């Protein structure tokens, strides 16, 4: 049986297409084996947040992780090796979030029961100082924009979202003008916050995404 040129071309395409798909899948599988590596942790507790400073920063190899039991881990090898630097943060505090934008200065927040705490170090975790405390809330996320300016968001307290700004590297926090009422008993999630320039975005369990384009003074939602 003779096939015309058009039929031959179509037949070639049907043969070649599965081969291309197989090649793509093989390449993806091969590349992923190089990207993901399981590393040993010096602790067995749950780890809840990671902060990697990244290329172009003051220390591109420095990474921070926080977790339950007051644990803070630090790596100076891009995550290959880790050591504990959380003393004297209480071991009964579950840390939710961690953030850093300045050499040796890190902020982390967590809870003991319904009281939330924020700790700050200026010597890479050798010492920690309590810089914020609030009853009835839970700070879910801290985002330092640079070494002096930052924003943090927590679950609502008294019907109002717990929103705070710092202008001194996290030494003190102010909620003036950051009013956002709670809707339908909603709460937030750990690390569900992003800040870029003057835009702040965070998500909730109420299927809402809140957005501000002036660092929290006004809000819209979707």
C-alpha positions as CSV (number, residue, x, y, z in Angstrom):
1,X,0.0,0.0,0.0
2,X,1.5,3.3,-1.0
3,X,1.2,6.4,1.2
4,X,1.3,9.9,-0.2
5,X,3.7,12.5,1.2
6,X,1.0,14.1,3.4
7,X,0.2,10.8,5.0
8,X,3.9,10.1,5.5
9,X,4.4,13.4,7.2
10,X,1.5,12.9,9.6
11,X,2.7,9.4,10.4
12,X,6.2,10.8,11.2
13,X,4.6,13.4,13.5
14,X,2.6,10.8,15.5
15,X,5.8,8.7,15.9
16,X,8.0,11.7,16.9
17,X,5.5,13.3,19.4
18,X,5.6,10.6,22.0
19,X,9.4,10.5,21.8
20,X,9.6,14.3,22.4
21,X,7.2,14.0,25.4
22,X,9.3,11.1,26.8
23,X,12.5,13.2,26.4
24,X,11.0,16.2,28.2
25,X,9.8,14.0,31.1
26,X,13.3,12.4,31.3
27,X,15.0,15.8,31.3
28,X,12.6,17.1,34.0
29,X,13.2,14.0,36.2
30,X,16.9,14.3,35.7
31,X,17.1,18.0,36.5
32,X,14.9,17.6,39.6
33,X,17.4,15.1,41.0
34,X,20.0,17.8,41.0
35,X,17.8,20.5,42.5
36,X,16.4,18.8,45.6
37,X,18.7,17.3,48.3
38,X,17.5,16.1,51.7
39,X,19.7,17.5,54.5
40,X,20.1,16.4,58.1
41,X,18.6,18.6,60.8
42,X,20.1,19.0,64.2
43,X,16.6,18.9,65.8
44,X,13.5,16.7,65.6
45,X,10.9,19.5,66.2
46,X,8.6,20.9,63.5
47,X,10.3,23.7,61.5
48,X,7.9,26.4,60.4
49,X,9.7,29.2,58.5
50,X,12.8,29.9,56.5
51,X,14.6,33.1,55.5
52,X,17.3,33.0,52.8
53,X,18.9,36.3,52.2
54,X,20.0,35.4,48.7
55,X,22.5,36.6,46.0
56,X,23.5,40.3,46.1
57,X,22.9,40.6,49.9
58,X,25.3,41.1,52.7
59,X,25.8,37.4,53.1
60,X,24.4,35.2,50.3
61,X,25.2,32.0,52.1
62,X,23.3,32.8,55.3
63,X,20.0,31.0,55.9
64,X,17.7,31.1,59.0
65,X,15.0,28.6,60.1
66,X,12.7,28.7,63.1
67,X,10.3,26.1,64.6
68,X,8.5,24.7,67.5
69,X,10.2,24.5,70.9
70,X,11.9,27.9,70.6
71,X,14.2,26.5,67.9
72,X,16.2,28.8,65.6
73,X,18.7,27.3,63.2
74,X,21.4,29.2,61.3
75,X,23.4,28.1,58.2
76,X,26.4,29.9,56.8
77,X,26.8,27.5,53.9
78,X,23.6,28.0,51.9
79,X,21.8,25.4,54.0
80,X,24.3,22.5,53.8
81,X,25.2,22.7,57.5
82,X,23.1,23.9,60.4
83,X,23.6,24.9,64.0
84,X,21.2,25.9,66.8
85,X,21.3,29.6,67.9
86,X,18.1,30.0,69.8
87,X,19.2,30.5,73.4
88,X,17.7,32.0,75.5
89,X,14.3,31.9,73.6
90,X,12.0,29.8,75.8
91,X,11.7,26.2,74.8
92,X,7.9,26.3,75.3
93,X,7.4,28.9,72.5
94,X,6.4,27.8,69.0
95,X,8.1,30.1,66.5
96,X,6.0,30.9,63.4
97,X,8.1,33.2,61.3
98,X,11.6,34.6,60.8
99,X,13.1,37.5,58.8
100,X,16.4,39.2,58.3
101,X,17.7,42.0,56.1
102,X,20.7,43.2,58.0
103,X,24.0,41.7,59.0
104,X,23.7,39.7,62.2
105,X,20.2,41.1,62.9
106,X,17.2,38.7,62.8
107,X,13.6,38.8,64.0
108,X,11.4,35.8,64.9
109,X,7.9,35.6,66.3
110,X,6.0,32.8,68.1
111,X,3.4,31.9,70.7
112,X,3.0,30.5,74.1
113,X,-0.7,29.8,74.4
114,X,-2.6,32.9,73.3
115,X,0.3,35.3,73.9
116,X,2.6,36.2,71.0
117,X,6.2,37.3,71.3
118,X,8.8,38.8,68.9
119,X,12.5,38.3,69.6
120,X,15.4,40.1,68.0
121,X,19.1,39.4,67.8
122,X,21.9,41.7,66.6
123,X,24.7,39.2,67.0
124,X,23.5,36.3,64.8
125,X,21.6,34.5,67.6
126,X,24.1,34.6,70.4
127,X,21.7,36.8,72.4
128,X,18.0,37.5,71.9
129,X,15.9,40.4,73.2
130,X,12.1,40.5,73.5
131,X,10.9,43.5,71.5
132,X,7.1,42.8,71.2
133,X,4.4,41.1,73.2
134,X,0.6,40.8,72.6
135,X,-2.1,38.9,74.4
136,X,-4.8,37.1,72.4
137,X,-3.0,37.2,69.1
138,X,-0.6,35.4,66.9
139,X,2.0,37.0,64.7
140,X,2.1,34.9,61.6
141,X,4.6,36.8,59.4
142,X,7.4,39.3,59.6
143,X,8.8,40.9,56.5
144,X,11.8,43.2,56.8
145,X,11.9,45.4,53.7
146,X,15.5,46.5,54.5
147,X,17.7,46.9,57.6
148,X,15.4,49.5,59.2
149,X,11.9,49.2,57.8
150,X,9.6,46.2,58.2
151,X,6.0,45.0,58.5
152,X,4.4,42.2,60.5
153,X,0.9,40.7,60.4
154,X,-1.0,38.6,63.0
155,X,-4.4,37.2,63.7
156,X,-7.1,39.7,64.7
157,X,-7.3,40.9,68.2
158,X,-10.5,42.5,69.4
159,X,-12.0,42.4,65.9
160,X,-9.0,44.1,64.3
161,X,-6.2,42.6,62.3
162,X,-2.9,42.8,64.2
163,X,-0.8,44.9,61.8
164,X,2.5,46.6,62.7
165,X,5.3,48.6,61.2
166,X,8.9,49.3,62.4
167,X,11.2,52.1,61.3
168,X,14.2,51.1,63.5
169,X,15.0,47.6,62.5
170,X,12.5,45.9,64.7
171,X,13.4,47.5,68.0
172,X,9.9,48.9,68.4
173,X,6.6,48.4,66.5
174,X,3.7,50.7,65.8
175,X,0.1,50.0,64.6
176,X,-0.9,53.7,64.1
177,X,-3.1,54.1,61.0
178,X,-3.1,50.3,60.2
179,X,-6.7,49.6,60.9
180,X,-8.3,46.6,59.1
181,X,-11.4,45.1,60.6
182,X,-11.8,41.3,61.0
183,X,-14.5,39.7,58.8
184,X,-16.4,36.5,59.8
185,X,-14.0,35.3,62.4
186,X,-11.2,35.0,59.9
187,X,-7.6,34.4,60.8
188,X,-4.3,34.3,59.0
189,X,-1.6,31.7,58.1
190,X,2.1,31.4,58.9
191,X,4.2,33.3,56.4
192,X,1.3,34.3,54.3
193,X,2.7,37.8,53.8
194,X,4.6,39.6,51.0
195,X,5.9,43.2,50.9
196,X,7.4,44.9,47.9
197,X,8.1,48.7,47.9
198,X,4.8,50.1,49.4
199,X,2.6,47.1,48.5
200,X,1.6,44.7,51.2
201,X,-0.4,41.4,50.5
202,X,-1.5,38.7,52.9
203,X,-4.0,35.8,52.9
204,X,-6.6,34.5,55.3
205,X,-8.6,31.3,56.0
206,X,-11.7,33.2,54.8
207,X,-10.6,32.8,51.2
208,X,-9.6,36.5,51.2
209,X,-6.4,38.2,50.0
210,X,-5.9,41.6,51.5
211,X,-3.8,44.2,49.6
212,X,-2.5,47.6,50.4
213,X,-0.5,49.9,48.2
214,X,0.5,52.4,50.9
215,X,2.0,50.2,53.5
216,X,-1.2,49.3,55.3
217,X,-3.0,52.6,55.5
218,X,-5.8,51.5,53.1
219,X,-6.9,48.0,52.2
220,X,-8.8,46.2,49.5
221,X,-9.6,42.5,49.3
222,X,-10.4,39.9,46.7
